[in-house]
């Protein structure tokens, strides 16, 4: 909070406070009249005494850094500098909670409740400045609880930053799916082709009209590898027919579309994988959408007459 406070603190013992560094105020609507210099001097001594008591209570716990949710005036800031107690003010509520989780500390609402056991710990706390505007950021590293992580994204403009945020969000969702279900399938349209062959083979064993629905479902599954082949600049129908015949002959369900022209259609060799949960969700969503459309008997526009 003070320009002369140290910008790098190692082996930090952090006091996390939600109470302000200021003298207590009357809770009811009362006025305080200062009629003489002596009254003003007593008021100033009282405030200074309260500040001294607050700083002493923090120092007695062994804390060497204070993170406060509220602000404090210049007098308290100067006193903290004199007592060699670095402080950070105006830290938001969500940030306070994340700092407490990461450092293993407790959020303390009153100075009287602050103890050594409630302090958070971190290997390094430092201040960084970025760009020509000298925007500042507080970095807390080597925490006891490393599960709380902050990802800092920088870019030339807002559009690049937003694109980076979306990409990181997608990657984190993939990791989340793998944590929930570690099973994977290979990409490149290989599972769709394999499932299409299996459904088409099962349709041959059905003697009722349902076999036509199964054949249509089998053909619908081929739309994914067809789109991949077309977007990669290949002849879609020829490429799909070639992969299907190779899967049947080689009995290798890992064969898919070689979108990157690496010379092999084995998705295991190319390390192209997808999570099973996301693949299942994609197919289920497509089936639900198709069922919803099939339930529609008629479509009328606003100009149609009843």
MOLINMO-V946766 format. One record per residue. N is the residue number from 1. RES is the residue in one letter. SS is DSSP state (H for helix, E for strand, C for the rest). PSI is psi in whole degrees, -180 to 180 (* if undefined). Layout:
n=N res=RES ss=SS psi=PSI
n=N res=RES ss=SS psi=PSI
This chain:
n=1 res=X ss=C psi=-26
n=2 res=X ss=C psi=138
n=3 res=X ss=C psi=-26
n=4 res=X ss=C psi=0
n=5 res=X ss=C psi=150
n=6 res=X ss=C psi=143
n=7 res=X ss=C psi=-5
n=8 res=X ss=E psi=119
n=9 res=X ss=E psi=124
n=10 res=X ss=E psi=152
n=11 res=X ss=E psi=54
n=12 res=X ss=E psi=135
n=13 res=X ss=E psi=110
n=14 res=X ss=E psi=127
n=15 res=X ss=E psi=118
n=16 res=X ss=E psi=112
n=17 res=X ss=E psi=143
n=18 res=X ss=C psi=10
n=19 res=X ss=C psi=141
n=20 res=X ss=C psi=153
n=21 res=X ss=C psi=81
n=22 res=X ss=C psi=156
n=23 res=X ss=C psi=153
n=24 res=X ss=C psi=144
n=25 res=X ss=C psi=150
n=26 res=X ss=C psi=136
n=27 res=X ss=C psi=-13
n=28 res=X ss=C psi=171
n=29 res=X ss=C psi=87
n=30 res=X ss=C psi=152
n=31 res=X ss=C psi=150
n=32 res=X ss=C psi=115
n=33 res=X ss=C psi=130
n=34 res=X ss=C psi=107
n=35 res=X ss=C psi=-12
n=36 res=X ss=C psi=170
n=37 res=X ss=H psi=-36
n=38 res=X ss=H psi=-40
n=39 res=X ss=H psi=-42
n=40 res=X ss=H psi=-39
n=41 res=X ss=H psi=-41
n=42 res=X ss=H psi=-41
n=43 res=X ss=H psi=-41
n=44 res=X ss=H psi=-41
n=45 res=X ss=H psi=-37
n=46 res=X ss=H psi=-46
n=47 res=X ss=H psi=-44
n=48 res=X ss=H psi=-39
n=49 res=X ss=H psi=-41
n=50 res=X ss=H psi=-42
n=51 res=X ss=H psi=-43
n=52 res=X ss=H psi=-41
n=53 res=X ss=H psi=-43
n=54 res=X ss=H psi=-46
n=55 res=X ss=H psi=-40
n=56 res=X ss=H psi=-41
n=57 res=X ss=H psi=-36
n=58 res=X ss=H psi=-44
n=59 res=X ss=H psi=-34
n=60 res=X ss=H psi=-24
n=61 res=X ss=C psi=-11
n=62 res=X ss=C psi=8
n=63 res=X ss=C psi=141
n=64 res=X ss=C psi=12
n=65 res=X ss=E psi=136
n=66 res=X ss=E psi=129
n=67 res=X ss=E psi=116
n=68 res=X ss=E psi=137
n=69 res=X ss=C psi=-29
n=70 res=X ss=C psi=172
n=71 res=X ss=C psi=176
n=72 res=X ss=C psi=153
n=73 res=X ss=C psi=178
n=74 res=X ss=H psi=-33
n=75 res=X ss=H psi=-46
n=76 res=X ss=H psi=-38
n=77 res=X ss=H psi=-43
n=78 res=X ss=H psi=-38
n=79 res=X ss=H psi=-39
n=80 res=X ss=H psi=-39
n=81 res=X ss=H psi=-42
n=82 res=X ss=H psi=-37
n=83 res=X ss=C psi=6
n=84 res=X ss=C psi=48
n=85 res=X ss=C psi=94
n=86 res=X ss=E psi=146
n=87 res=X ss=E psi=152
n=88 res=X ss=E psi=128
n=89 res=X ss=C psi=167
n=90 res=X ss=C psi=50
n=91 res=X ss=C psi=127
n=92 res=X ss=C psi=162
n=93 res=X ss=H psi=-50
n=94 res=X ss=H psi=-39
n=95 res=X ss=H psi=-38
n=96 res=X ss=H psi=-44
n=97 res=X ss=H psi=-42
n=98 res=X ss=H psi=-39
n=99 res=X ss=H psi=-41
n=100 res=X ss=H psi=-41
n=101 res=X ss=H psi=-44
n=102 res=X ss=H psi=-40
n=103 res=X ss=H psi=-10
n=104 res=X ss=C psi=18
n=105 res=X ss=C psi=174
n=106 res=X ss=C psi=142
n=107 res=X ss=E psi=123
n=108 res=X ss=E psi=123
n=109 res=X ss=C psi=-18
n=110 res=X ss=C psi=146
n=111 res=X ss=H psi=-33
n=112 res=X ss=H psi=-23
n=113 res=X ss=H psi=-3
n=114 res=X ss=C psi=125
n=115 res=X ss=C psi=170
n=116 res=X ss=H psi=-35
n=117 res=X ss=H psi=-20
n=118 res=X ss=H psi=3
n=119 res=X ss=C psi=144
n=120 res=X ss=E psi=157
n=121 res=X ss=E psi=147
n=122 res=X ss=E psi=149
n=123 res=X ss=E psi=-44
n=124 res=X ss=E psi=137
n=125 res=X ss=E psi=120
n=126 res=X ss=E psi=159
n=127 res=X ss=E psi=132
n=128 res=X ss=E psi=148
n=129 res=X ss=E psi=141
n=130 res=X ss=E psi=147
n=131 res=X ss=C psi=-178
n=132 res=X ss=C psi=-20
n=133 res=X ss=C psi=-4
n=134 res=X ss=C psi=43
n=135 res=X ss=E psi=137
n=136 res=X ss=E psi=148
n=137 res=X ss=E psi=138
n=138 res=X ss=E psi=125
n=139 res=X ss=E psi=124
n=140 res=X ss=E psi=116
n=141 res=X ss=E psi=163
n=142 res=X ss=E psi=54
n=143 res=X ss=E psi=161
n=144 res=X ss=C psi=-40
n=145 res=X ss=C psi=96
n=146 res=X ss=C psi=4
n=147 res=X ss=C psi=-22
n=148 res=X ss=C psi=116
n=149 res=X ss=C psi=139
n=150 res=X ss=C psi=128
n=151 res=X ss=C psi=119
n=152 res=X ss=C psi=120
n=153 res=X ss=C psi=130
n=154 res=X ss=C psi=148
n=155 res=X ss=C psi=168
n=156 res=X ss=C psi=-29
n=157 res=X ss=C psi=176
n=158 res=X ss=H psi=-35
n=159 res=X ss=H psi=-42
n=160 res=X ss=H psi=-40
n=161 res=X ss=H psi=-44
n=162 res=X ss=H psi=-38
n=163 res=X ss=H psi=-40
n=164 res=X ss=H psi=-40
n=165 res=X ss=H psi=-42
n=166 res=X ss=H psi=-40
n=167 res=X ss=H psi=-43
n=168 res=X ss=H psi=-39
n=169 res=X ss=H psi=-43
n=170 res=X ss=H psi=-43
n=171 res=X ss=H psi=-40
n=172 res=X ss=H psi=-35
n=173 res=X ss=H psi=-37
n=174 res=X ss=H psi=-44
n=175 res=X ss=H psi=-41
n=176 res=X ss=H psi=-43
n=177 res=X ss=H psi=-38
n=178 res=X ss=H psi=-34
n=179 res=X ss=H psi=-41
n=180 res=X ss=H psi=-41
n=181 res=X ss=C psi=112
n=182 res=X ss=C psi=-1
n=183 res=X ss=C psi=143
n=184 res=X ss=E psi=162
n=185 res=X ss=E psi=161
n=186 res=X ss=E psi=150
n=187 res=X ss=C psi=-155
n=188 res=X ss=C psi=19
n=189 res=X ss=C psi=4
n=190 res=X ss=H psi=-46
n=191 res=X ss=H psi=-34
n=192 res=X ss=H psi=-42
n=193 res=X ss=H psi=-44
n=194 res=X ss=H psi=-44
n=195 res=X ss=H psi=-37
n=196 res=X ss=H psi=-43
n=197 res=X ss=H psi=-40
n=198 res=X ss=H psi=-41
n=199 res=X ss=H psi=-40
n=200 res=X ss=H psi=-38
n=201 res=X ss=H psi=-39
n=202 res=X ss=H psi=-30
n=203 res=X ss=H psi=-28
n=204 res=X ss=C psi=-22
n=205 res=X ss=C psi=-3
n=206 res=X ss=C psi=127
n=207 res=X ss=C psi=-10
n=208 res=X ss=C psi=-177
n=209 res=X ss=C psi=-15
n=210 res=X ss=H psi=-21
n=211 res=X ss=H psi=-29
n=212 res=X ss=H psi=-37
n=213 res=X ss=H psi=-39
n=214 res=X ss=H psi=-38
n=215 res=X ss=H psi=-40
n=216 res=X ss=H psi=-39
n=217 res=X ss=H psi=-39
n=218 res=X ss=H psi=-42
n=219 res=X ss=H psi=-35
n=220 res=X ss=H psi=-35
n=221 res=X ss=H psi=-26
n=222 res=X ss=H psi=-7
n=223 res=X ss=H psi=-30
n=224 res=X ss=H psi=-54
n=225 res=X ss=H psi=-31
n=226 res=X ss=H psi=-43
n=227 res=X ss=H psi=-40
n=228 res=X ss=H psi=-44
n=229 res=X ss=H psi=-41
n=230 res=X ss=H psi=-42
n=231 res=X ss=H psi=-22
n=232 res=X ss=C psi=0
n=233 res=X ss=C psi=13
n=234 res=X ss=C psi=165
n=235 res=X ss=C psi=110
n=236 res=X ss=H psi=-48
n=237 res=X ss=H psi=-44
n=238 res=X ss=H psi=-43
n=239 res=X ss=H psi=-44
n=240 res=X ss=H psi=-43
n=241 res=X ss=H psi=-39
n=242 res=X ss=H psi=-44
n=243 res=X ss=H psi=-40
n=244 res=X ss=H psi=-44
n=245 res=X ss=H psi=-37
n=246 res=X ss=H psi=-38
n=247 res=X ss=H psi=-39
n=248 res=X ss=H psi=-45
n=249 res=X ss=H psi=-47
n=250 res=X ss=H psi=-9
n=251 res=X ss=C psi=47
n=252 res=X ss=C psi=100
n=253 res=X ss=C psi=-1
n=254 res=X ss=C psi=-4
n=255 res=X ss=E psi=129
n=256 res=X ss=C psi=-164
n=257 res=X ss=C psi=127
n=258 res=X ss=C psi=77
n=259 res=X ss=C psi=-30
n=260 res=X ss=C psi=5
n=261 res=X ss=C psi=49
n=262 res=X ss=C psi=-1
n=263 res=X ss=C psi=2
n=264 res=X ss=C psi=144
n=265 res=X ss=C psi=3
n=266 res=X ss=E psi=112
n=267 res=X ss=H psi=-23
n=268 res=X ss=H psi=-40
n=269 res=X ss=H psi=-37
n=270 res=X ss=H psi=-7
n=271 res=X ss=C psi=42
n=272 res=X ss=C psi=111
n=273 res=X ss=E psi=161
n=274 res=X ss=E psi=156
n=275 res=X ss=E psi=143
n=276 res=X ss=H psi=-37
n=277 res=X ss=H psi=-41
n=278 res=X ss=H psi=-38
n=279 res=X ss=H psi=-42
n=280 res=X ss=H psi=-42
n=281 res=X ss=H psi=-38
n=282 res=X ss=H psi=-47
n=283 res=X ss=H psi=-41
n=284 res=X ss=H psi=-41
n=285 res=X ss=H psi=-41
n=286 res=X ss=H psi=-40
n=287 res=X ss=H psi=-43
n=288 res=X ss=H psi=-40
n=289 res=X ss=H psi=-41
n=290 res=X ss=H psi=-42
n=291 res=X ss=H psi=-38
n=292 res=X ss=H psi=-40
n=293 res=X ss=H psi=-39
n=294 res=X ss=H psi=-23
n=295 res=X ss=C psi=-13
n=296 res=X ss=C psi=121
n=297 res=X ss=C psi=-38
n=298 res=X ss=C psi=154
n=299 res=X ss=C psi=125
n=300 res=X ss=C psi=136
n=301 res=X ss=C psi=175
n=302 res=X ss=C psi=-25
n=303 res=X ss=C psi=-8
n=304 res=X ss=C psi=144
n=305 res=X ss=C psi=139
n=306 res=X ss=C psi=*
